[in-house]
Amino acid sequence: MKYISTRGNAPARTFTEILLGGLAPDGGLYLPEEYPQVSRAELDAWRSLSYADLAFAVLSKFATDIPADDLKAILDKTYTADVYSNGRADSDAAQITPLRTLAPGVHILELSNGPTLAFKDMAMQLLGNLFEYALDKQHAELNILGATSGDTGSAAEYAMRGKRGIRVFMLSPNGKMSAFQRAQMYSLQDPNIYNIAINGMFDDAQDMVKAVSNDHAFKAAHKIGTVNSINWGRVSAQIVYYFKGYFAATKSNDEQVAFSVPSGNFGNICAGHIARMMGLPIGQLILATNENDVLDEFFRTGAYRPRGTDHTYQTSSPSMDISKASNFERFVYDLVGRDGAKVREFWSRVDAGGAFDIKGTPYWDALIKFNFASGKSTHYDRLKTIRELWEEYGVMVDTHTADGLKVGLEQRRPGLPLICLETALPAKFEETILEALGRKPERPKALEGIENLPQRVEVMDADVATLKAYLAANVP
């Protein structure tokens, strides 16, 4: 299988060729030339597979240039109960992503049992092993540059710490994440981990990463790669748990479900879109935003209007405090019939600080056929949802998952079972859980007191030249 750019001006490449890079040379994002299709016979056969075996079945369709035995070994190493147990000894650990049923037809897919307690581990642990495999084959090194609004950073650092030939330079918005999230990242003392706190919002950090990635000479000279969800390897790994969640919530492949997805950078729900394009019977994809509701506005009105960092709110679901969603470009590429010229036209406006509007065009009719729904959740809403879940079911959820449940229950079509994708464990957002419930969430023993550990972080203004100088100084 070959991969092409959403902007249409880059040569087709293989899975391993795009794995270490991130953005395509023309500034676009990579997608398969066509989505592989899953037959009914395959769905029937996959229903009873373990998570690692299901991951092999799905990813074999995308990573066609990795020998099957090698890919199987990497996936078996990645998806084990030891990695996704948080110290638990119960049977759910073996499921990797167990389904929690709140009420008939209302479920939470647990994705936060990895080492950093967030769904990002599901893909990042795999990416770390894939990177190590590819670099060993090439006898090469890689300097990973990424940006995080909360959970990507710690997931990447925990996946890459101690990996031979890999350094991680992770940008985050200074003071904008929870104390737990900051401590998870900044307390790491591994010599191959570099934390950089940017004076600004996540979008500033993400723009800096893109600027460095688009300087092809600098990127090549300093062996720069990325682990943000602009990396196709991340998105492909996330496709797997849509299949797993569907199988867990249904009894037959004749049924349809709705997935509700808390959305910031659009990577998580983009994986759901691709799973549906492959043939998974998803009747509805529900996108949930927080107060930063640029994506909700698009799905309701057809207008995509990123608001800039001056108008991006700092909220109690900080991983979604994003105005410009990188992965949204992948969906728009499919929406406009894979017309790279149209994507270039739209993003030339966005990159210049503008917007685009598809209402009244054939693209609006196409959007309706994709069966998306959307909505937003506020601080008041998420506190209310957290309280109601605790009082009614004895279930504690984090702020982002609360957003997903609130919007999902409002927007799902009658008769469709709802699966809300869990974002993180509530321990990562202790301050807001305390506000909602008057009690602190439990956390794994290994992470108790993490905020008190020494922290190591470089504070930097949102200046690309300063970042490049820092990278050059710290890359041998």
Buried (B, 14 or more C-beta within 10 A) or exposed (E): BBBBBBBBBBEBBBBBBBBBBBBBBBBBBBBBEEBBEBEEEBBEEBBEBBBBBBBBBBBBBBBBBBEEEEBBBBBBBBBBBEBBBBEEEEEBBEBBBBBBEBEEBBBBBBBBBBBBBBBBBBBBBBBBBBBBBBBEEEEEEBBBBBBBBBBBBBBBBBBBBEBEBBBBBBBBBBEBBBEBBBBBBBBBEBEBBBBBBBEBBBBBBBBBBBBBBEBEEBBEEBBBBBBBBBBBBBBBBBBBBBBBBBBBBBEEBEEBBBBBBBBBBBBBBBBBBBBBBBBBBBBBBBBBBBBBBBBBBBBEEBEBBBBEBEEBBBBBBBBBBBBBBBBBBBBBBBBBEBBBEBBBEBBEEBEEEEBBBBEEEEBBEBBEEBBBBBBBBBBEBBBBBBBBBBEEBEBBBBBBBBBBBBBBBBBBEEEBBBBBBBBBBBBBBBEBBEEBBEEEBEBBEEBEEBBEEEBBBBEBEBBBEBBBEBBEEEBE
